[in-house]
Amino acid sequence: MFRPEIKVIDCTVRDGGLMNKWQFDDTFVKQVYHALADAGVDYMEIGYLSSESAFDRKEVGPWRFCGEKDLQRIIGDSEKKIKLSAMADIGRIDYDDIPVRSEGSLDMIRVACYVHQIDKAAALAHHCMDKGYETTINLMAVSTVGPRDLEEGLNDLAKCRVPIIYLVDSFGAFYQEDIEVLAKMYMERMPEKTIGIHAHNNQQLAFANTISSIICGINYLDATLYGIGRGAGNCPLELLLSFLKNPKFQVRPLIKVIEEQILPWREKIDWGYFIPYMVSGVLNQHPRAAMACMESDKKNEVTEFYDQMTSAAAGI
Amino acid sequence: MFRPEIKVIDCTVRDGGLMNKWQFDDTFVKQVYHALADAGVDYMEIGYLSSESAFDRKEVGPWRFCGEKDLQRIIGDSEKKIKLSAMADIGRIDYDDIPVRSEGSLDMIRVACYVHQIDKAAALAHHCMDKGYETTINLMAVSTVGPRDLEEGLNDLAKCRVPIIYLVDSFGAFYQEDIEVLAKMYMERMPEKTIGIHAHNNQQLAFANTISSIICGINYLDATLYGIGRGAGNCPLELLLSFLKNPKFQVRPLIKVIEEQILPWREKIDWGYFIPYMVSGVLNQHPRAAMACMESDKKNEVTEFYDQMTSAAAGI
C-alpha cells in the first residue's frame, strides 16, 4: 500500500547543476521535464531562484536564475505538466525580484539555510508565501549541529508559518538510526509541520535513508535521476519510484531519459560513490575538499586524501 | 559500542572473481591479504574450493580452486596473518579433494546452496566439519523462495550441525524491511545458530541492509573492497568497517589497497550501480541477463533492457 500524502520532488537540474554550473542545454531540461511529468513525479525543482545581479550568465547556466523566460522555453506553448520548484539561497535573491506566483510558472520556493539563518529563512519564505507560493525551509548540514542549537532551531521553525520543513543530510553522514532519531525529533518539535528528507549518497545510504524516512512518517522526498547531484549525489529517483509502488508512478520514462540525457553526462562528470566522497561522508565533512580532489589530477590518490582528511579531522 | 561477536568476512577475491574469472595476479591477492590482515578483518574468503577436474586452469584463475600451492604463494614463509575461507559449490568439489584442515591453510569452508539443495549442503558441510574446518551454509536466492519452502528449509538447517547459516540476497532485491522480517525468522527458527548476511548492491542497499542485519542481531558480515563483486557488487568493506567503530579495525589499509589494486580493475570491469543491475534487482531476477547486457555493446541501451525484463517478468 502506498501513502497518498507522499510527494516526490526531483532535484536533477538544481542539485545536478552544482556539478556543471547548470550547463544543461534546453533539450536536456525539456526531456527531464516531460519524463518527470510522464513518470508522475509531483515536483520538478528546476534550479535556483537568484537575482540576475548575484551571478554572471557567462559563468553559470540559466538554472542558477530560473527567470520566467527560462521557464517558458521549457514549458512551451502547452499547459504546464508538472509543478515547478526553485530553491532560494539567502542573500542571492532580492525580494523584489520574486514575481507573484500568479504571474510566473513556479509553484514552490524552497529556502535553504543553516541553523543560524533560520530567522532570515523564515522571513524569505514568509515573503514567498505572501506572494502565493508553496514553501519549504530546508535546514542544511544538520549532522554538524549540536543538540541545544538544533532544539532551539526546531522550536523557531515550529513557530514560523512555513508548512514544510526539510531534514537535509548535506554531508551524507547519517546512518538509518540517525534518521530515525532526527525524524522523531522533528515531528515531536514541529507537530504541525510536514517533514521532508534530502539525502546525499556519500556512504551509499541516500536511498536507504529515504526509505527509513518514509517508515518514520516523512512525506516529502527528494531524489534525482540516476542520483546526479553534488559530490556523491542524491537518492536515485528510479529506485525511489520503484520502491513506492504507487500506481501513479511510472519508472519507464525515467529509464528512457537516463539513457538519453543522463548517461552522456556520466561520461563528463563524476558523481556517485568514490572514495573521496566516502571519506568526507564518514568524517562528516563538507564535500568541497572531496570535490576538489575529484576535479584534480590526484583523483585516484585516495590514500593521500584520506590522510589529509583524517589529520584535519583530528585537528593535527 | 561495538559487539565483540561480530565477524567480518572479506569476499573480494571470491565474489570479485565472478567478474573476471579469478584472473587476479598474485600481487593483487597478496596485497589484499596483507591489507585485510592489517585492517583487522576476521576472514579473507580467497576463492572457491573446487576439484581440478571441475574447471580448466586455462580458463579460470587459481582462486577457482584454492589449491594448497596457490595459498602458499600468498602466505609466503611467514605465519598466516588472517583466517582464510573458501566457498564450496555442491558438485564441484569431490570430498576426497578436501584436505584435512591441519594439513592445509584454509580455516573455513562455506557451502553455498539453493533451498532444494540443503540436504546436500549439510552433508558437504558436515564432511568439512569432520575434517576440522569452521563451516557455514549460505542459503542463496532467498528472495525467490516461498514461505512454505523457506520454513521447511530453515527447519532442516536448524537440525544440521553447521553452526553458522547465511541469509543471502543474491539478486539485490531486499529492502531493509525484508531483512528485518527474515532475520527474525532465521533467528526464531534456528535459535542455536549464528546468522550471517551476504548482500548485493543492485538497489544501492547492500551496506544499508548489512547495517539493518547488525541491528537485528546478525553477526557474520560479508563485504568486499570498494564493493567489487558479481553484477552490482557487494557491501563495501571500507564503509562497513567505518560504521563498526570497533577499535580493532583500521580503515587506512583498505583505502591504500583500493588505490593500488582495486581502482585499476575499476577501469577494466564494471561492477556497482548501473541501470541493468538496478532493473534486475527491482524485478528480483538473477543478474545474468543484466551482466550479459553490461558486457555487450548495448550496455547503455537501458530502455530496451528495461522493456525486455519487464515483459519477461510479466510473462509476456
Chai-1 contact restraints between the chains, C-beta under 6 A:
chainA,res_idxA,chainB,res_idxB,connection_type,confidence,min_distance_angstrom,max_distance_angstrom,comment,restraint_id
A,Q203,B,L239,contact,1.0,0.0,6.0,A-B,restraint_1
A,Q204,B,Q204,contact,1.0,0.0,6.0,A-B,restraint_2
A,Q204,B,F207,contact,1.0,0.0,6.0,A-B,restraint_3
A,L205,B,A208,contact,1.0,0.0,6.0,A-B,restraint_4
A,F207,B,Q204,contact,1.0,0.0,6.0,A-B,restraint_5
A,A208,B,L205,contact,1.0,0.0,6.0,A-B,restraint_6
A,A208,B,A208,contact,1.0,0.0,6.0,A-B,restraint_7
A,L239,B,Q203,contact,1.0,0.0,6.0,A-B,restraint_8
A,S242,B,V282,contact,1.0,0.0,6.0,A-B,restraint_9
A,I255,B,V302,contact,1.0,0.0,6.0,A-B,restraint_10
A,I255,B,T303,contact,1.0,0.0,6.0,A-B,restraint_11
A,I255,B,Y306,contact,1.0,0.0,6.0,A-B,restraint_12
A,K256,B,T303,contact,1.0,0.0,6.0,A-B,restraint_13
A,E259,B,V302,contact,1.0,0.0,6.0,A-B,restraint_14
A,E259,B,T303,contact,1.0,0.0,6.0,A-B,restraint_15
A,L263,B,N300,contact,1.0,0.0,6.0,A-B,restraint_16
A,V282,B,S242,contact,1.0,0.0,6.0,A-B,restraint_17
A,N300,B,L263,contact,1.0,0.0,6.0,A-B,restraint_18
A,V302,B,I255,contact,1.0,0.0,6.0,A-B,restraint_19
A,V302,B,E259,contact,1.0,0.0,6.0,A-B,restraint_20
A,T303,B,I255,contact,1.0,0.0,6.0,A-B,restraint_21
A,T303,B,K256,contact,1.0,0.0,6.0,A-B,restraint_22
A,T303,B,E259,contact,1.0,0.0,6.0,A-B,restraint_23
A,Y306,B,I255,contact,1.0,0.0,6.0,A-B,restraint_24
